[in-house]
Amino acid sequence: MPPKLLDDCFLHDGDRMRHVDALALLKERVQPVADLETITLDKANGRILAETIKAPRPIPSTDNSAVDGYAFAHKDYLALDGRLPISVRIAAGHPAASALAKGTAARIFTGAVMPSGADSIAMQEDVELIPGDPDIATIPQGLKANANCRKAGEDVRAGDLILEAGTRLRPQDIAAIASTGIGEIACFAPLKLALISTGDEILRPGSPHTLGKVYDSNHFMLRGLLESAGANITDLGILEDKAESVRAALSDTANSHDAILTTGGASRGDEDYVVKSVDALGSLHMWQLAIKPGRPMSFGQIGTCLFLGLPGNPVAAMVCFLLYVRPVLFRLGGAKWPEPTGYQVPATFEMTKKPGRREFLRGYIERASDGTTSVRRFPRDGSGLITSLRVADGLIELGEGLEKITPGDLVTFIPFPELGVAPR
């Protein structure tokens, strides 16, 4: 069973941490905690592999035909001026019982094992048949040796590494495992994660709207993001703003879950009980980041259960989830730490920026008629603007040292698919 997290896993000396320092701390300290289980390949899509897969034999295991056609020895083809009598018929799954007779060709079909003595294949549409006993295959001149023949091991050699432990399995990865003949694999079990909304002002959709109330958009956004990360989710609903209620819920949940994810109550105001409860029940190690949006992001532990506290504003909640929570959950669940790729793209906008913090703007790609691309920012910055998340194609990342951006400046753009979000 994987080890559990230490109680001081996220302990650090600073107050407001830079983005890169926060990521470095998380990469260093977070380790897999998920249990292991054996599953069949039909249940493997999206799961995290817990073992190394190597090829037990060459793939393909034998030389075989890439086309429907006629197999022959290239030296016979040259010696007999391309006129070869057909001596045998070979279908896929039915190898020839003996070697190909010298100076003859075999009628062969896609996927069939190459007969011993043959090394090349002519496609059937290029071959002229002369009826007789036997039929004669007339093969045009200029065919190269080894044509249309798939060699044993040309995809994978025996003993080659196919997949490493920690790989999140895609359909093409599962196909590679299936090609080895392996039918069951060891995977990490899905994380048990509790999702909690907080605040007396929060309502679930379907409830009558009243003055001062806000519908819980964060829950459904985060639930979708968590499902795409492969977690098993327990919905603990909305916690009221009462210290005893918050503390009791967190204490009970920590005993039966790998992680708790909350939204709201992430600051230290009089009515913010979440971080105070984590402080009282366990350890709160990080709760101020030098980023925008998402400064009051918090990490902590209650026993061996990881606590992840997101801001209440939807934009800040989603940005912090994508930047920090998603990779942490992948690593806790046994996967390698996902490293999103950003691209340098010319900006179409102008702005000034406060130095000393990293900012993540919502942006979208524009393509000119000549095929060149640039990135435009969503024109408003509010952390409650869900529209900006819907319009955007990804995040524009502006480093701490930047103070001014003018049109044409290169900026880093991280497309949403790099962060696990499906494109529009």
Buried (B, 14 or more C-beta within 10 A) or exposed (E): EBEBBEBEBBEBEEEBBBBEBBBEBBEEBBBBBBBBBEEEBEEBEBBBBBBEBBBEBBBBBBBBBEBBBBBBBBEBBEEBEBBBBBBBEBEBEEBBEEEBBEBBBBBBBBBBBBBEBBBBBBBBEBBEEEEEEBBBBBBEEEBEEEBBBBBBBEBBEEEEEBBEBBBBBEEEBBEBBEBBEBEEBBBBBBBBBBBBBBBEBBBEEEEEEEEEBBBBBBBEBBBEBBEEBBBEBBEBEBBBBEEEBBBBBBBEBBEEBBBBBBBBBBBEEEEBBBBBBBEBBBBBBBBBBBBBBBBBBBBBBBBBBBBBBBBBBBBBBBBBBBBBBBBBBBBBBBBBEBEBEBBEBBBBBEBEBEEEBBBBBBBBBBEEEEEEEBBBBBEEBEBBBBEBBEBBBBBBBBBBEBEEBEEEBEBBBBBBEBBBBEEE
